[in-house]
Amino acid sequence: MQRPQPTTYTVNGAQIRKLRMAAGLKTRDLASQAGIDRSYLTQLELGWRKRMRPPTYTALRAALGLQPNDEQLLATTEHPRQEGK
């Protein structure tokens, strides 16, 4: 059975910044590709904002070239629990 989609995702801003820089993108370029405001992206990267709605999270993940099931932008508390651990 598939998990229901959350109303928001808690993201790891440092990871967003790391992946953006590894891709050679400026904040304005990534923000434009994801369809979000540059100041919002900066706030996410700095940890001032930590939550994203699913459509925005999906757009940011796609703009970074991540696969739909890739969860590396999520804060560690967002990762699904593994059975027996």
DSSP file (Angstrom, degrees, kcal/mol; ACC not computed):
  #  RESIDUE AA STRUCTURE BP1 BP2  ACC     N-H-->O    O-->H-N    N-H-->O    O-->H-N    TCO  KAPPA ALPHA  PHI   PSI    X-CA   Y-CA   Z-CA
    1    1 A M              0   0    0      0, 0.0     2,-0.2     0, 0.0     0, 0.0   0.000 360.0 360.0 360.0 137.3    0.0    0.0    0.0
    2    2 A Q        -     0   0    0      1,-0.1     3,-0.1     3,-0.0     0, 0.0  -0.542 360.0-113.9 -81.6 141.1    1.3    3.4   -0.9
    3    3 A R        -     0   0    0     -2,-0.2     2,-0.1     1,-0.1    -1,-0.1  -0.452  35.8-107.0 -69.6 143.6    1.9    6.0    1.8
    4    4 A P        -     0   0    0      0, 0.0    -1,-0.1     0, 0.0     0, 0.0  -0.435  39.1-103.1 -68.5 147.8   -0.3    9.1    1.6
    5    5 A Q        -     0   0    0     -2,-0.1    -3,-0.0     1,-0.1     0, 0.0  -0.536  38.4-120.4 -72.3 132.7    1.4   12.3    0.4
    6    6 A P        -     0   0    0      0, 0.0     3,-0.1     0, 0.0    -1,-0.1  -0.276  11.9-124.5 -69.6 160.8    2.2   14.6    3.3
    7    7 A T  S    S+     0   0    0      1,-0.2     2,-0.3    46,-0.1    -2,-0.0   0.796  94.5   7.6 -75.9 -27.5    0.7   18.2    3.3
    8    8 A T  S    S-     0   0    0     45,-0.2     2,-0.4    46,-0.1    45,-0.2  -0.974  70.2-134.9-145.4 159.7    4.3   19.6    3.6
    9    9 A Y  E     -A   52   0A   0     43,-3.2    43,-2.4    -2,-0.3     2,-0.6  -0.941  14.8-136.4-113.8 138.3    7.8   18.2    3.5
   10   10 A T  E     -A   51   0A   0     -2,-0.4    65,-2.7    41,-0.2     2,-0.2  -0.858  32.8-161.6 -91.8 120.9   10.5   19.2    6.0
   11   11 A V  B     -B   74   0B   0     39,-3.2     2,-0.8    -2,-0.6    63,-0.3  -0.667  23.2-123.1-109.6 159.9   13.7   19.8    3.9
   12   12 A N     >  -     0   0    0     61,-3.2     4,-1.9    -2,-0.2     3,-0.4  -0.871  20.9-166.2 -99.3 103.0   17.4   20.0    4.6
   13   13 A G  H  > S+     0   0    0     -2,-0.8     4,-2.4     1,-0.2     5,-0.2   0.846  86.1  56.5 -61.4 -36.8   18.5   23.4    3.4
   14   14 A A  H  > S+     0   0    0      1,-0.2     4,-2.4     2,-0.2    -1,-0.2   0.878 107.9  49.2 -63.5 -37.0   22.2   22.6    3.6
   15   15 A Q  H  > S+     0   0    0     -3,-0.4     4,-2.5     2,-0.2     5,-0.2   0.886 108.6  52.6 -70.0 -38.7   21.6   19.6    1.3
   16   16 A I  H  X S+     0   0    0     -4,-1.9     4,-2.5     2,-0.2    -2,-0.2   0.950 112.4  45.5 -59.1 -48.1   19.7   21.8   -1.2
   17   17 A R  H  X S+     0   0    0     -4,-2.4     4,-2.7     1,-0.2     5,-0.2   0.907 111.6  52.3 -62.3 -43.1   22.6   24.3   -1.2
   18   18 A K  H  X S+     0   0    0     -4,-2.4     4,-2.3     1,-0.2    -1,-0.2   0.927 113.0  43.7 -59.8 -46.7   25.1   21.5   -1.6
   19   19 A L  H  X S+     0   0    0     -4,-2.5     4,-1.7     2,-0.2    -1,-0.2   0.878 112.9  52.4 -68.9 -37.4   23.3   20.0   -4.6
   20   20 A R  H  <>S+     0   0    0     -4,-2.5     5,-2.3    -5,-0.2     4,-0.3   0.942 112.7  44.5 -61.7 -46.7   22.7   23.4   -6.2
   21   21 A M  H ><5S+     0   0    0     -4,-2.7     3,-1.3     1,-0.2    -2,-0.2   0.885 110.4  54.3 -66.9 -38.3   26.4   24.3   -6.0
   22   22 A A  H 3<5S+     0   0    0     -4,-2.3    -1,-0.2     1,-0.3    -2,-0.2   0.830 107.5  52.0 -63.6 -30.9   27.4   20.8   -7.3
   23   23 A A  T 3<5S-     0   0    0     -4,-1.7    -1,-0.3    -5,-0.2    -2,-0.2   0.522 115.3-120.3 -81.2  -5.4   25.2   21.5  -10.3
   24   24 A G  T < 5 +     0   0    0     -3,-1.3     2,-0.4    -4,-0.3    -3,-0.2   0.791  63.3 145.4  73.0  28.2   26.9   24.8  -10.8
   25   25 A L      < -     0   0    0     -5,-2.3    -1,-0.2    -6,-0.2     2,-0.2  -0.778  45.3-136.3-103.3 143.3   23.7   26.8  -10.4
   26   26 A K     >  -     0   0    0     -2,-0.4     4,-2.4     1,-0.1     5,-0.3  -0.549  33.5-107.7 -83.8 160.1   23.2   30.2   -8.9
   27   27 A T  H  > S+     0   0    0      1,-0.2     4,-2.7     2,-0.2     5,-0.2   0.902 120.5  51.9 -58.2 -40.7   20.2   30.7   -6.6
   28   28 A R  H  > S+     0   0    0      1,-0.2     4,-2.0     2,-0.2    -1,-0.2   0.870 109.9  49.7 -65.5 -34.1   18.4   32.7   -9.2
   29   29 A D  H  > S+     0   0    0     -3,-0.3     4,-2.3     2,-0.2    -2,-0.2   0.936 114.2  42.9 -69.6 -46.4   18.9   30.0  -11.8
   30   30 A L  H  X S+     0   0    0     -4,-2.4     4,-2.3     2,-0.2    -2,-0.2   0.922 114.4  51.6 -65.4 -43.0   17.6   27.2   -9.6
   31   31 A A  H  X>S+     0   0    0     -4,-2.7     5,-2.6    -5,-0.3     4,-1.0   0.920 110.8  48.3 -59.4 -43.8   14.7   29.3   -8.3
   32   32 A S  H ><5S+     0   0    0     -4,-2.0     3,-0.5    -5,-0.2    -1,-0.2   0.921 111.7  48.9 -62.8 -44.9   13.7   30.1  -11.9
   33   33 A Q  H 3<5S+     0   0    0     -4,-2.3    -1,-0.2     1,-0.2    -2,-0.2   0.849 115.3  44.7 -63.8 -34.2   13.9   26.5  -13.0
   34   34 A A  H 3<5S-     0   0    0     -4,-2.3    -1,-0.2    -5,-0.2    -2,-0.2   0.567 111.5-120.7 -87.0  -9.4   11.8   25.4  -10.0
   35   35 A G  T <<5S+     0   0    0     -4,-1.0     2,-0.3    -3,-0.5    -3,-0.2   0.821  72.2 119.9  73.9  31.4    9.3   28.2  -10.4
   36   36 A I  S   <S-     0   0    0     -5,-2.6    -1,-0.3    -6,-0.2     2,-0.2  -0.822  70.6 -91.9-123.2 165.2   10.0   29.6   -7.0
   37   37 A D     >  -     0   0    0     -2,-0.3     4,-2.0     1,-0.1     3,-0.3  -0.511  29.1-128.9 -75.4 142.2   11.2   33.0   -5.7
   38   38 A R  H  > S+     0   0    0      1,-0.2     4,-2.5     2,-0.2     5,-0.2   0.873 109.5  54.7 -59.0 -38.8   14.9   33.4   -5.2
   39   39 A S  H  > S+     0   0    0      1,-0.2     4,-2.4     2,-0.2    -1,-0.2   0.873 106.1  52.1 -66.0 -35.2   14.4   34.7   -1.7
   40   40 A Y  H  > S+     0   0    0     -3,-0.3     4,-2.2     2,-0.2    -1,-0.2   0.924 110.0  48.6 -64.6 -44.5   12.3   31.6   -0.8
   41   41 A L  H  X S+     0   0    0     -4,-2.0     4,-2.7     2,-0.2    -2,-0.2   0.916 111.1  50.4 -61.0 -43.3   15.1   29.4   -2.0
   42   42 A T  H  X S+     0   0    0     -4,-2.5     4,-2.3     1,-0.2     6,-0.2   0.913 109.2  51.1 -61.6 -43.0   17.7   31.4    0.0
   43   43 A Q  H  X>S+     0   0    0     -4,-2.4     5,-1.7     2,-0.2     6,-1.7   0.883 110.9  49.0 -63.0 -38.1   15.5   31.1    3.1
   44   44 A L  H ><5S+     0   0    0     -4,-2.2     3,-1.1     4,-0.2    -2,-0.2   0.945 111.4  48.8 -64.2 -47.9   15.3   27.3    2.6
   45   45 A E  H 3<5S+     0   0    0     -4,-2.7    -2,-0.2     1,-0.3    -1,-0.2   0.864 112.8  47.5 -61.7 -36.4   19.1   27.0    2.1
   46   46 A L  H 3<5S-     0   0    0     -4,-2.3    -1,-0.3    -5,-0.2    -2,-0.2   0.538 113.7-116.8 -83.3  -6.4   19.8   29.0    5.3
   47   47 A G  T <<5S+     0   0    0     -3,-1.1    -3,-0.2    -4,-0.6    -2,-0.1   0.555  82.7 120.7  83.5   7.4   17.3   27.0    7.3
   48   48 A W  S   <S+     0   0    0     -5,-1.7     2,-0.4    -6,-0.2    -4,-0.2   0.824  83.8  31.3 -72.0 -30.6   15.0   30.0    8.0
   49   49 A R        +     0   0    0     -6,-1.7    -2,-0.3    -9,-0.1    -1,-0.2  -0.979  65.0 171.4-123.7 141.5   12.2   28.1    6.3
   50   50 A K        +     0   0    0     -2,-0.4   -39,-3.2    -3,-0.1     2,-0.4   0.496  51.3  76.9-127.1  -9.7   12.1   24.3    6.5
   51   51 A R  E     -A   10   0A   0    -41,-0.2     2,-0.4   -43,-0.0   -41,-0.2  -0.870  48.9-177.1-116.6 142.2    8.8   23.2    5.0
   52   52 A M  E     -A    9   0A   0    -43,-2.4   -43,-3.2    -2,-0.4     0, 0.0  -0.982  27.6-119.0-132.9 143.8    7.7   23.0    1.4
   53   53 A R     >  -     0   0    0     -2,-0.4     4,-2.7   -45,-0.2     3,-0.4  -0.497  38.7-105.3 -75.3 153.2    4.3   22.0   -0.1
   54   54 A P  H  > S+     0   0    0      0, 0.0     4,-2.7     0, 0.0     5,-0.2   0.856 116.9  50.3 -51.8 -45.7    4.4   18.9   -2.3
   55   55 A P  H  > S+     0   0    0      0, 0.0     4,-2.1     0, 0.0     5,-0.1   0.908 115.0  44.1 -62.8 -38.0    4.2   20.7   -5.7
   56   56 A T  H  > S+     0   0    0     -3,-0.4     4,-2.5     2,-0.2     5,-0.2   0.911 113.8  49.9 -70.7 -42.6    7.0   23.1   -4.8
   57   57 A Y  H  X S+     0   0    0     -4,-2.7     4,-2.5     1,-0.2    -1,-0.2   0.916 111.7  48.9 -59.8 -44.6    9.1   20.3   -3.4
   58   58 A T  H  X S+     0   0    0     -4,-2.7     4,-2.3    -5,-0.2    -2,-0.2   0.903 111.5  49.3 -63.0 -42.3    8.6   18.2   -6.5
   59   59 A A  H  X S+     0   0    0     -4,-2.1     4,-2.4    -5,-0.2    -2,-0.2   0.898 111.9  47.9 -65.6 -41.1    9.5   21.1   -8.8
   60   60 A L  H  X S+     0   0    0     -4,-2.5     4,-1.5     2,-0.2    -2,-0.2   0.924 111.7  50.0 -65.5 -44.0   12.7   21.8   -6.8
   61   61 A R  H  <>S+     0   0    0     -4,-2.5     5,-2.5     1,-0.2     3,-0.2   0.917 112.5  47.3 -60.1 -43.9   13.7   18.2   -6.9
   62   62 A A  H ><5S+     0   0    0     -4,-2.3     3,-1.6     1,-0.2    -1,-0.2   0.897 107.8  55.5 -64.8 -40.8   13.1   18.1  -10.6
   63   63 A A  H 3<5S+     0   0    0     -4,-2.4    -1,-0.2     1,-0.3    -2,-0.2   0.794 107.0  51.2 -63.9 -27.4   15.1   21.3  -11.2
   64   64 A L  T 3<5S-     0   0    0     -4,-1.5    -1,-0.3    -3,-0.2    -2,-0.2   0.457 119.0-114.0 -86.9  -1.3   18.0   19.7   -9.4
   65   65 A G  T < 5 +     0   0    0     -3,-1.6     2,-0.2     1,-0.2    -3,-0.2   0.728  64.0 151.0  78.2  22.5   17.8   16.6  -11.7
   66   66 A L      < -     0   0    0     -5,-2.5    -1,-0.2    -6,-0.2    -2,-0.1  -0.590  49.2-107.5 -88.5 150.4   16.7   14.2   -8.9
   67   67 A Q    >   -     0   0    0     -2,-0.2     3,-1.8     1,-0.1    -1,-0.1  -0.335  32.4-108.1 -69.9 155.4   14.6   11.2   -9.5
   68   68 A P  T 3  S+     0   0    0      0, 0.0    -1,-0.1     0, 0.0    -6,-0.1   0.806 120.0  45.1 -57.1 -31.6   10.9   11.3   -8.2
   69   69 A N  T 3  S+     0   0    0      2,-0.0     2,-0.4     0, 0.0    -2,-0.0   0.392  84.3 117.3 -94.4   4.7   11.7    8.8   -5.4
   70   70 A D    <   -     0   0    0     -3,-1.8     3,-0.2     1,-0.1    -4,-0.1  -0.595  38.1-179.3 -75.9 125.4   14.9   10.5   -4.4
   71   71 A E    >   +     0   0    0     -2,-0.4     3,-1.6     1,-0.1    -1,-0.1   0.151  44.1 114.6-111.8  18.0   14.6   11.8   -0.8
   72   72 A Q  T 3  S+     0   0    0      1,-0.3    -1,-0.1   -57,-0.0   -60,-0.1   0.653  72.7  60.3 -70.1 -12.0   18.0   13.4   -0.2
   73   73 A L  T 3  S+     0   0    0     -3,-0.2   -61,-3.2   -62,-0.1    -1,-0.3   0.631  87.4  98.3 -82.8 -13.6   16.5   16.9    0.1
   74   74 A L  B <  S-B   11   0B   0     -3,-1.6   -63,-0.3   -63,-0.3     5,-0.1  -0.451  82.6-111.1 -77.8 145.4   14.4   15.8    3.1
   75   75 A A    >>  -     0   0    0    -65,-2.7     3,-2.5   -25,-0.2     4,-0.7  -0.382  39.4-104.1 -64.8 154.2   15.4   16.4    6.7
   76   76 A T  G >4 S+     0   0    0      1,-0.3     3,-0.7     2,-0.2    -1,-0.1   0.782 120.6  60.8 -57.7 -29.0   16.4   13.2    8.4
   77   77 A T  G 34 S+     0   0    0      1,-0.2    -1,-0.3   -67,-0.0    -2,-0.0   0.658  99.0  59.1 -72.6 -14.1   13.1   13.1   10.4
   78   78 A E  G <4 S+     0   0    0     -3,-2.5    -1,-0.2   -68,-0.2    -2,-0.2   0.687  79.3 104.1 -86.4 -19.8   11.2   13.0    7.0
   79   79 A H  S << S-     0   0    0     -3,-0.7     3,-0.1    -4,-0.7    -7,-0.0  -0.369  82.8-105.4 -65.2 139.7   12.8    9.7    5.8
   80   80 A P        -     0   0    0      0, 0.0     2,-0.1     0, 0.0    -1,-0.1  -0.323  37.9-106.1 -64.4 146.4   10.5    6.7    6.2
   81   81 A R        -     0   0    0     -3,-0.1     2,-0.5     1,-0.1     3,-0.0  -0.432  27.4-131.7 -70.7 145.5   11.4    4.3    9.0
   82   82 A Q    >   -     0   0    0     -2,-0.1     3,-1.7    -3,-0.1    -1,-0.1  -0.845  30.5-103.7 -98.1 136.2   12.9    1.0    8.1
   83   83 A E  T 3  S+     0   0    0     -2,-0.5    -1,-0.1     1,-0.3     0, 0.0  -0.286 102.5  14.7 -57.9 136.0   11.4   -2.0    9.6
   84   84 A G  T 3         0   0    0      1,-0.1    -1,-0.3    -3,-0.0    -3,-0.0   0.542 360.0 360.0  79.9   7.7   13.4   -3.5   12.5
   85   85 A K    <         0   0    0     -3,-1.7    -2,-0.1     0, 0.0    -1,-0.1   0.392 360.0 360.0-121.2 360.0   15.6   -0.4   13.0
